[in-house]
Amino acid sequence: MNTTGTKTKAGSSGPAILAQGLSKRFGQVKAVTGLDLSIEAGEIVAFLGPNGAGKTTTVDMMLGLSDASSGTVEVLGGPPRKAAGAGRIAAVLQTGGLLRDLSVRETVTAIASMFKASDRVPDVLARADLNGIAKRRVGKCSGGEQQRLKFALALLPDPDVLILDEPTAGMDVNARRHFWEVMQADAEAGRTVVFATHYLEEAEQYAARTVVMNHGRLIADAPTRKLRSSLGGRTITALIPGTALDRLRGAPGVSQLHVPAAETLAGESLRIELRAEDSDAVARLLLNELGGSDLRIAEPSLEAAFTELTTGSKAAREPSDGSDESTRSAS
């Protein structure tokens, strides 16, 4: 596999993407409100949020596809449309069709001619792992293969900033692995990668930083590891005798003790789940004093943090006054 990092272009200093007070309205609908965001060159940033959070509208403004109602967004120190016109920012979006009667290679070659980048065709076919299907007609390609083709097209202008909307949708495990190897190599070489995804395990594994939106507002922006640990404590599951449940409820350091309803009918042993700041101490209590067994300890996951932020945060509980679905289906 070819995972050689791209050569970055000389140019602007400062953030790759800078949004200040960025807002977008569609009539009375507030899609994005007061977004402040700075993304540096070479970062891989996961851009998360439930459907209707405002991600798609924000991405549209970053790409120059939509104008802000108020506030500003700059890409590489200038207007997004200027960066897009120069091929310095590119995107892989869920929307946008491909010509089904052309082959994969013909599609890449045709688009390359628009960017005067015909010499890059062999490289992007290899980087998107398309050589094996280069002669296949697009209409015969699977959803994941078409997504890889869109990725190849985005790479043609050798952009400094790459925006990805559900980039690995439809890809198999090997294709996903190859894709992220390429993205990591590119980031190391200076390319900025911002991706929206519903595969939270990808964000957890590949993004050093995670940004979360909800109801058009930025509600979290932190290193992914810190965001995971913000929940506090680790999750512990175990089987315990039913008679030990009351003692466990009063144990120091135990929080969010949960006994699934189905488990209460299982006899004397109960499957419990709890959260603990000092997981070692609680594990010793469970095993040595309460007769517990089948104990499992897990670090907080990004999925758990995301759920807490978007369903338990103040912002999530406020009534929604809009979404970005007035332009196209949000992701």
Phi, psi and omega per residue, in radians:
M1 nan 2.476 3.108
N2 -1.655 1.924 3.130
T3 -2.125 0.441 3.131
T4 -1.090 2.312 -3.108
G5 -1.174 2.645 3.134
T6 -1.334 2.690 3.045
K7 -1.451 2.187 -3.140
T8 -1.414 2.655 -3.130
K9 -1.507 2.590 3.010
A10 -1.279 2.626 3.136
G11 2.939 -2.353 -2.962
S12 -1.210 2.644 2.967
S13 -1.722 3.029 -3.124
G14 1.568 -3.009 -3.067
P15 -1.088 2.606 3.024
A16 -1.205 -0.714 3.093
I17 -2.310 2.302 3.121
L18 -2.379 2.020 3.068
A19 -1.989 2.337 -3.134
Q20 -2.329 2.023 3.136
G21 1.009 0.534 -3.019
L22 -1.227 2.196 -3.125
S23 -2.435 2.632 3.111
K24 -2.515 2.230 3.077
R25 -2.058 2.582 2.945
F26 -2.131 1.614 -2.999
G27 1.167 -2.131 3.110
Q28 -1.572 -0.044 -3.096
V29 -1.513 2.163 3.087
K30 -1.628 1.864 -3.135
A31 -1.517 -0.701 3.113
V32 -2.415 2.374 -3.070
T33 -2.324 2.002 2.963
G34 1.029 0.774 -3.080
L35 -1.404 2.158 3.015
D36 -2.006 2.109 -3.054
L37 -2.683 2.334 3.084
S38 -2.275 2.184 -3.118
I39 -2.145 2.191 -3.064
E40 -1.518 2.804 3.091
A41 -1.069 2.406 3.085
G42 1.471 0.025 3.100
E43 -1.438 2.564 2.898
I44 -1.912 1.967 -3.017
V45 -2.076 2.195 3.028
A46 -1.480 2.323 -3.077
F47 -2.038 1.776 -2.951
L48 -2.014 2.775 3.066
G49 2.900 2.664 3.096
P50 -1.194 2.947 3.076
N51 -0.963 2.364 -3.140
G52 1.448 0.177 -3.087
A53 -1.310 -0.365 -3.087
G54 1.928 0.081 -3.095
K55 -1.121 -0.830 -3.066
T56 -1.116 -0.731 3.093
T57 -1.094 -0.711 3.111
T58 -1.096 -0.783 3.107
V59 -1.062 -0.729 3.115
D60 -1.012 -0.719 -3.141
M61 -1.237 -0.620 3.085
M62 -1.116 -0.564 -3.109
L63 -1.566 -0.072 -3.105
G64 1.360 0.269 3.117
L65 -1.456 -0.289 -3.116
S66 -2.540 2.460 3.126
D67 -1.551 2.544 3.090
A68 -1.254 2.558 3.009
S69 -1.315 -0.598 3.056
S70 -2.753 2.867 -3.075
G71 1.399 -3.075 -3.077
T72 -2.407 2.707 2.963
V73 -2.417 2.304 3.114
E74 -2.122 2.523 3.042
V75 -2.120 2.074 -3.135
L76 0.968 0.678 3.029
G77 1.469 0.102 -3.118
G78 -2.581 -3.039 -3.128
P79 -1.103 2.506 3.121
P80 -0.986 -0.679 -3.111
R81 -1.114 -0.605 3.110
K82 -1.157 -0.751 3.114
A83 -1.131 -0.702 3.137
A84 -1.162 -0.736 -3.130
G85 -1.127 -0.510 3.125
A86 -1.548 0.011 -3.128
G87 1.279 0.346 -3.103
R88 -1.568 -0.246 3.005
I89 -2.311 2.391 3.132
A90 -2.458 2.933 -3.034
A91 -2.529 2.648 2.923
V92 -2.025 1.864 -3.065
L93 -1.914 2.792 3.086
Q94 -1.280 -0.529 3.140
T95 -1.518 2.932 3.130
G96 1.753 2.219 -3.070
G97 -1.684 2.883 3.056
L98 -2.069 2.641 3.119
L99 -1.345 1.968 -2.960
R100 -1.217 -0.435 -3.047
D101 -1.499 -0.219 3.086
L102 -1.467 2.703 3.010
S103 -1.393 2.955 3.110
V104 -1.042 -0.842 -3.131
R105 -1.121 -0.716 3.129
E106 -1.085 -0.667 3.126
T107 -1.111 -0.844 -3.135
V108 -1.110 -0.720 -3.131
T109 -1.124 -0.723 -3.133
A110 -1.120 -0.797 -3.133
I111 -1.210 -0.604 3.124
A112 -1.061 -0.624 -3.136
S113 -1.114 -0.528 3.124
M114 -1.204 -0.560 3.136
F115 -1.655 0.075 -3.040
K116 0.911 0.798 -3.063
A117 -2.226 0.614 -3.103
S118 -1.047 -0.495 3.139
D119 -1.212 -0.252 -3.114
R120 -1.591 -0.113 -3.081
V121 -0.979 -0.891 -3.138
P122 -1.030 -0.670 -3.103
D123 -1.161 -0.827 -3.071
V124 -1.251 -0.542 3.047
L125 -1.079 -0.706 3.128
A126 -1.228 -0.747 -3.087
R127 -1.153 -0.577 3.094
A128 -1.573 0.096 3.095
D129 1.004 0.851 -3.071
L130 -1.920 -0.070 -3.075
N131 -1.011 -0.610 -3.108
G132 -1.207 -0.340 -3.123
I133 -2.171 0.363 -3.043
A134 -1.046 -0.552 -3.120
K135 -1.556 -0.088 -3.090
R136 -1.312 2.429 3.062
R137 -1.202 2.492 -3.077
V138 -1.013 -0.667 -3.134
G139 -1.109 -0.321 3.120
K140 -1.658 -0.033 -3.120
C141 -1.461 2.573 3.066
S142 -1.262 2.982 3.110
G143 -1.035 -0.727 3.129
G144 -1.166 -0.642 3.107
E145 -1.184 -0.673 3.078
Q146 -1.157 -0.585 3.086
Q147 -1.147 -0.681 3.078
R148 -1.132 -0.611 3.082
L149 -1.134 -0.749 3.088
K150 -1.069 -0.652 3.089
F151 -1.084 -0.774 3.119
A152 -1.059 -0.737 -3.135
L153 -1.113 -0.657 3.127
A154 -1.168 -0.496 -3.120
L155 -1.388 -0.290 -3.020
L156 -0.961 -0.780 -3.134
P157 -1.378 0.071 -3.106
D158 0.973 1.026 -3.005
P159 -1.239 2.678 3.025
D160 -1.406 -0.487 -3.117
V161 -2.210 2.303 -3.137
L162 -2.169 2.148 3.117
I163 -1.844 2.202 -3.049
L164 -2.161 2.188 3.109
D165 -1.927 1.896 -3.072
E166 0.877 1.033 -2.958
P167 -1.129 -0.516 -3.060
T168 -1.841 0.274 3.134
A169 -1.011 2.218 3.105
G170 1.484 -0.145 -3.129
M171 -1.391 2.602 3.044
D172 -1.416 3.103 -3.027
V173 -1.057 -0.784 -3.107
N174 -1.146 -0.692 3.133
A175 -1.152 -0.684 3.098
R176 -1.100 -0.769 -3.124
R177 -1.071 -0.790 3.127
H178 -1.076 -0.775 -3.131
F179 -0.985 -0.834 -3.077
W180 -1.284 -0.471 3.016
E181 -1.093 -0.736 3.109
V182 -1.127 -0.775 -3.113
M183 -1.112 -0.707 3.131
Q184 -1.150 -0.708 3.101
A185 -1.120 -0.707 3.134
D186 -1.133 -0.726 3.134
A187 -1.110 -0.681 3.104
E188 -1.103 -0.504 3.126
A189 -1.521 -0.029 3.052
G190 1.982 -0.092 3.132
R191 -1.318 2.405 3.099
T192 -1.598 2.298 -3.102
V193 -2.187 2.125 3.063
V194 -2.097 2.160 -3.090
F195 -2.345 2.404 3.024
A196 -1.765 2.384 -3.086
T197 -2.685 2.671 2.941
H198 -1.704 -0.141 3.061
Y199 -1.473 1.516 -3.037
L200 -1.138 -0.412 3.096
E201 -1.159 -0.492 3.072
E202 -1.217 -0.758 3.088
A203 -1.070 -0.731 -3.126
E204 -1.115 -0.647 -3.034
Q205 -1.518 -0.591 -2.942
Y206 -1.988 -0.326 -3.094
A207 -1.732 2.111 3.072
A208 -1.254 -0.388 -3.093
R209 -2.313 2.488 -3.140
T210 -2.237 2.294 3.065
V211 -1.989 2.318 -3.116
V212 -2.128 2.273 3.038
M213 -1.981 2.642 3.027
N214 -2.685 2.341 -3.127
H215 0.897 0.680 3.055
G216 1.422 0.017 -3.099
R217 -2.070 2.637 3.025
L218 -1.364 2.092 -3.116
I219 -1.976 -0.173 3.079
A220 -2.775 2.471 3.084
D221 -2.697 1.813 -3.020
A222 -2.807 2.830 2.966
P223 -0.934 2.430 -3.044
T224 -0.994 -0.735 -3.141
R225 -1.086 -0.716 3.135
K226 -1.158 -0.660 3.126
L227 -1.103 -0.712 3.092
R228 -1.080 -0.789 -3.054
S229 -1.309 -0.201 -3.103
S230 -1.139 -0.331 3.105
L231 -1.158 -0.518 -3.136
G232 1.491 2.126 3.043
G233 1.365 3.003 3.089
R234 -1.911 2.793 3.117
T235 -1.629 2.297 3.124
I236 -2.118 2.305 2.982
T237 -2.122 2.587 -3.124
A238 -2.874 2.817 2.945
L239 -1.664 2.272 3.093
I240 -2.337 2.706 3.019
P241 -1.103 2.516 -3.137
G242 -1.014 -0.513 -3.120
T243 -1.229 -0.275 -3.110
A244 -1.581 -0.054 -3.013
L245 -1.130 -0.779 -3.114
D246 -1.085 -0.686 3.132
R247 -1.169 -0.641 3.135
L248 -1.172 -0.615 -3.141
R249 -1.055 -0.583 -3.094
G250 -1.668 0.088 -3.091
A251 -1.262 2.420 3.116
P252 -1.128 2.476 3.075
G253 1.471 -0.019 -3.139
V254 -1.679 2.263 3.101
S255 -2.416 2.808 3.090
Q256 0.897 0.794 3.092
L257 -1.218 2.239 -3.059
H258 -2.348 2.305 3.047
V259 -2.096 1.886 3.136
P260 -0.960 2.430 -3.074
A261 -0.998 -0.672 -3.114
A262 -1.104 -0.539 -3.084
E263 -1.310 -0.373 -3.119
T264 -1.207 -0.236 -3.135
L265 -1.739 0.083 -2.998
A266 -1.478 0.034 -3.135
G267 1.938 -2.575 -3.054
E268 -1.270 -0.542 -3.122
S269 -1.595 2.456 3.141
L270 -2.111 2.452 2.993
R271 -1.569 2.013 -3.115
I272 -1.950 2.744 3.048
E273 -2.376 2.358 -3.116
L274 -2.603 2.987 3.037
R275 -2.074 2.475 -3.086
A276 -2.506 2.323 3.055
E277 -1.169 -0.814 3.106
D278 -1.803 1.497 -3.043
S279 -1.175 -0.541 3.139
D280 -1.128 -0.777 -3.128
A281 -1.117 -0.740 3.139
V282 -1.196 -0.620 3.097
A283 -1.112 -0.731 3.104
R284 -1.100 -0.717 3.111
L285 -1.061 -0.806 -3.106
L286 -1.106 -0.771 -3.037
L287 -1.424 -0.732 -3.003
N288 -1.562 -0.516 -3.017
E289 -2.021 -0.482 -3.053
L290 -1.853 0.039 3.105
G291 1.223 0.513 -3.127
G292 -1.326 2.837 3.112
S293 -2.655 3.005 3.121
D294 0.862 0.886 -3.063
L295 -1.484 2.408 3.116
R296 -2.356 2.391 3.134
I297 -2.126 2.303 -3.108
A298 -2.312 2.451 3.027
E299 -1.167 2.670 3.031
P300 -1.019 2.450 -3.121
S301 -1.746 2.775 3.055
L302 -1.114 -0.598 3.107
E303 -1.055 -0.742 3.126
A304 -1.136 -0.727 3.116
A305 -1.126 -0.734 3.128
F306 -1.077 -0.776 3.139
T307 -1.085 -0.754 3.129
E308 -1.099 -0.742 -3.109
L309 -1.172 -0.729 -2.996
T310 -1.609 -0.220 3.088
T311 -2.082 -0.357 -3.100
G312 -1.939 -0.140 -3.113
S313 -1.386 2.827 3.098
K314 -1.045 -0.713 -3.129
A315 -1.087 -0.652 -3.105
A316 -1.245 -0.493 -3.096
R317 -1.439 -0.302 3.113
E318 -1.211 2.526 3.112
P319 -1.032 2.402 3.112
S320 -1.283 2.294 3.097
D321 -1.921 0.344 3.054
G322 2.734 2.985 3.100
S323 -2.641 3.124 3.137
D324 -1.650 0.259 -3.074
E325 -1.375 -0.043 3.079
S326 -1.301 -0.260 3.089
T327 -1.784 -0.882 3.037
R328 -2.857 2.870 -3.046
S329 -1.024 2.205 -3.118
A330 -1.335 2.726 3.113
S331 -2.071 nan nan
